[in-house]
Amino acid sequence: MKIGISCHHTYGGSGAVATELGKALAERGHIIHFINRSAPFRLGGFTKNIFYHEVEAMHYPVFECPFYSLALATKIAEVATYEKLDVVHAHYAIPHALSAMLARQMLEDSCSEAKCFKLATTLHGTDITVVGADNSMHGAVRLAINKSDGVTTVSEYLKRETVRLFSPNHEIEVIPNFVDTELFHRQSNSAEIREQLGLDGEKVCIHISNFRPVKRIRDVLKTFYTVVKKIPATLLLVGDGPERSEAEVWARENGIERHVRFLGKIDDIVPLLSVSDLMLMPSSGESFGLAALEAMACGVPVIVTDTGGFPEFISNGRHGYLVELGNVGRMSEKALELLTDTGRWEAFSRNCVEQARNYHVSTLVERYEAFYSSLLEEKR
């Protein structure tokens, strides 16, 4: 198949999933065309069967809003025409699915419905729970969903929210996020990595996100504050975003700045996960929680909130702990339990690796292939 993929290129779970899906499909012989403003952050260098098309949006002072959505639609139509795409897979309803829908309308004069590409849309979370929930965007998101030929969500939780908020006119399929366990595994050279990071024998907690309010960075810091007062520990904060500056100020004002490392955006997180003992993710609304799954694949137990998609792949008391949203005291208590009990930590670590194998990329890619094929069958 010839498949176009449009996704957010920046740091975040949806872009990571879209990119890893494209790479896995390319390995299976499909031709993949990424159509984006910039190359997705996990795309890396040249890969066989993968092509990248940059979207350049014009800027005109008369208009307050940029032209990216229109430029994206034009580029999708162009690539679909010359590369004869079978499917365009849009990750996020806005702008990607809406732009792909407009691209098909641009091609109405040059191709029949039977020959035009099929539009597959994957909803990842905030396009439904944040953007779609806003009155100014609700109608646009609903249109993108209903005009797609097929829609998937990354969790049962997100499917329920989509149905509740939009009452879509066709069935939604759940295909969960995935992890390449051949890439995400605990590396054996942890001593070398610890030395590079300047770590001694302390325990290491980690948090990876785009530092948006939904990630509740303050709760991460408050939890770690209690931990570091009890045992020697270091917190690795990976990523960047609007909450970073406030987090840095909080760490300094509370006297834990020398125990907290703000590492910024890092593409290769496996070495960091390989020296970590615990992941903290107190998010208020994760549709799935890819960072947690990737941590589990590296043998890192997780402490997360009991909201969103987390309970669908994290079992309380087996892979880590599920705690009530905002209950920093409980999160701190469970973190200390795990970090001070070697036997329990080792059992949890093994359970995490075993669970991650159930979400291996190969199994989920096969489900996407079947999903595409079902859409193409409708052409015939």
N, C-alpha and C positions, 0 to 999 in steps of 0.2 A: 504493500500500500504506500501511497504518497500522502504524507500527513503534515499539515501545517500546525505549528504550536505557537500560541500567543499567551504570554504570561508576564507577571511582574518580574523585572530583572533584578530587583534589589534583594537584600538580605531578608529572608523570611521563608516560612514553610511552603507556601504555595509555589514560589519560584523554584525552590529546591525540588519539590515533587515533580513539577512539570519538566524540569531539566533532566532529572534522573530517569523519568519515564521516556523522554525522547532518546536519551543515550541507550537505554535498554532496548527500545524498539529498533534503533539503528543496528545494534548488535545482532538482532534477529532478522536483519535484511531489509527492513522497511526504510524508505527514504524520508528523512525528517527535515523540515524547513522551519527554523525558528524565526518568527516575525516580531521584532521588538524594538523599543527605543534604544536599548543597549544590549550587549550580549549578557545572557543570564549568568549570575555570579558563579554557578557551578559548572558552566559549560566547559571551561578549560580550553586546551588547544585543539588543533585539528583532529577530528574523528571521522572515520569513514562513514559515509551515508548521511552526514549531518551538514546542513548549510544554514547560514545566518543571514538574515535580511534586515538591515537597519532602517528604522522608520524615522524620517526627518520631518518634523512639524514646523511650518512657517510661523513666524511671529509678526503680528500686525497690530500697531498701536490702537487702532479703532476698537478692537475687541479686547475685553478684559480677560477672557478665558483663552488658553492655548488651543491650537488646532489638533492636538495629538489624536483624539478619537477619530477625527475625519481622515487624518493622514494615515492612521493605522488601517482604516477601512480601505483606503485607496491602495495601500501596499498589499493588503491581503488579497484584494481583487487582482492586482497585478501578478503576484506570485501564483495565485490559483490558476490564472489564465495560462501563463507561460510554463509552469511546472505541472499543470494538469493534476492538481491536488484532488485526492479522493475525499479527504476529511480535513476540516480545520477544527482543532481542539482548543477551545478557549478556556483558560483558567481564570476564573472570576467573571461574573456577569457584566460588570462595568469596569473598564471600557471594552474588554476583549470580546465578549459574546455579542454585545451590541454593535461593535464595529464590524465583526464578522457577518452579522445579519445585514448590515448596510452594504457590505462588500457584495453579498449575493444579489442585492437589489441593483447594484451597479452593473452586474453581469447579466441581467435579465435579457438584454437585447442580443447577447452573444452566445448564450447557452440555454438550453432547455432545462427544466427542473430536473429531469432525469440525468442530465450530464453535469449539473453543477455540484459543487462539493457539499457534503453533509456537514452540519454543524453540531459538534459535540461540546457540551459545556460542563465543566466541573466547578462546583461551588465549594469554596474552601472555608468560609466562616464569616469574616467581617463584611463580605459583599452582601450577606443576608442579615446578620445580626446588628451591624452598625450602619453601613451604607443603605441597605435595603429597608431598614427600619425607619430611616429618615423620610419624612413626608415628601421632601423635594425630590427624592430618588426612587420612591417606592414603585411608581408606575413604570419607570424605565427598567428597573430590575425585573419586574414581572413580565414586561414585554420580551426582554432578553431570554428569560426562562421559557416562555411559551412559544417563542419562535425558534428555539433550538430543536434539532431533530431528536436529540437525546440528552438527558441531564443526569449527572452523577453527583453525589456528595461523598465526603470523606468519612462520614460517620452516621450512625442511626440518629444520633442527637441532632445533627445538622439537617437531616432529612425531615425530622419532625418539625423543626423550626421553620423550614422552608414551606412545608405544607400548611403549617399554622398561619404564617404571615402572608402567603401568596396564593394558596389554593391553586396550584398549577394544574394545567389541563391535560397533563400526561404523567405517567408513572416515572418515579425517580429511582435510579439504581444506586445502591451504596457500594462503593469500591474504596476500602480504607487505604490510608497512606501506607507506604512500604519502606523498607530499608535494605540496602545491599550489605548483607552480613559478611560478604567476602572483603568488603572495604571497611565496614564498621565492626571492628573487633578489637579487643584489648591488646595493645602492642606490648611486646616483651621487653623493649628497651626503656621501661619506665624510669629507671635510675638516671639514665642519660637525659631524659626529658625533664625530670625533676631538677637536675643540676642546671639545665638551661634556664629554667624558670626561677632559679634561686630558692628552691624549696628544700627544707630539711626533712625532719621526720613527722611533720604535722599532718593532720587530716586535711583533705582538700574537698571543698564544696564548689559546685559550679552552677552557673545559670547562663543560658544562651537564649537571646531574644533580640527583638528590634526595639526594645526599651519604650514601648508605647504604654499608655496608662493601664490597658487591660492586663499587662504583664505584672503589675503590682511590684515594682522593683523595691519600693519601700518595705514591703513585707519580707522580701528576700533578705534585705539588710537587717531588719529587726530580728529575724530568725537567726541569722548568722551572729548577730551581736550577743545573743544568749549563748550560742555555741562556743564562741571564742572566749567568753568569760569563764567557761568551764574546762575547756581542753585547748591545746595548741591547734590552731586551724588557720587555713588560708581560703579566701573566697575568690574564685575566678569569675569575672563578669565579662562575657563574650558578646559582642554586638555593639550597636549604637542606636541612638534615637532621641526623641524629645525629652525623655526622663533621665538621661545620663547626667547632665549637669547638676540637677537637683540631688541625684544619688551621690555624686562626688562630694557635694556640700554636706549631706547628711553623714557620710562616713567620717569626714573631718570633724564635724561638730560633736560627734559621739566618740571620738578617739579611737576608731578602728581602722583608720586609713592605711596604716602600714600592713594590715592583714588583708586588705582588699586590693585586687589587681584589676584595673579596668583595661582590658586587652583590645577593645575595639573590634572591628569586623575582621574575622579570620575565616578564610575559606576551608582550610584543612583543620577540622576540629578533632579528628581522631586522636592525635597525640595528647591533646588537653583532656579528652575523656578518659584516656588510658591512665592518667595519673589521678583521676578524680575518684573520690569515695562516695559522693552523694550529689544528686542533682536536686535543686530546689526550684519548683515551678508553681507558685501560688496564684496563677492566673485566674481572672474572674470569668473567663469564657473562652476556652480553647475548643475549637470544633473537633480537633483530633489531638494534637500535641506531638508533632513529628520529632521535635528536639528530645522529648522524653524517650521515644522509641529508639532513637539513635543512641542515646545514653545507655539504655538497657542492652542494646546489642553489644556495647563495649563493657558490659558487666557492671554498670553503675546503677545501683538502686535509686529510686526516685521518691520524692515526697511532693505530692501535688494536691490540688483541690478536688473535691468530689463533685465537680461540675463539668458540663460539656461532654467531650468525648473521652476524657481520661478513663472513666470506669469501664469503658468498652474493651480496653486492652491491659489495664493495670489492676491487679487484684490486691486488695488491702491485706497487708500481713504476709504477702508472698513476693511481690516485686518491689515493695516499698509501702508507703502509706497514703491513703486518701484522707484528707482533713477538710473540715468545714471552711468555707471561704472566709478569709480574714482572721482565722483562729491561729494567730502567730504563736501563742503559748503552746498549743498542741503540736504545731509544726516543729517548734524548738525541742519539745520533749521527745518526739519521735526521732528527730535528727540525732540527738544525743544518745538515744537507745541504740541506734544502728552504728554510730561511729565509735561506741565504746564496747560493743559486743562483737568480737571477731567472728565467732562461730555463726551468729545470726547474719552478719554482713556477708560472709562467704556463701551461706545458703541462699540469701536473697540475690546475690550476684549471679549465681548459677541459674536460678529461676528466671532472671531477667534475660540472660542469653538464650535460654531455651524458648522463652516466649517470643523474643524477637525473630527467631527462625520461622515462626508461624506467619510472619509478615515479610518474608523474603521477596525481593523484587520480582523474581521469575514468576512466582505464582500470581501476583497481582497484575503483571504485564500481560499475562495470558488472558486475564479477565478483561483488560482494556482491549486487547485484540478481538475478543469475542464481541465486545460492545460495539466496536467500529464495524465489524462484519455484519452485525444485526442492522445497523443503520444503512449500510450499503446494500443489503438484501432488499430494502424497501425501494431502492432505485429500479430494481429489475421487474 
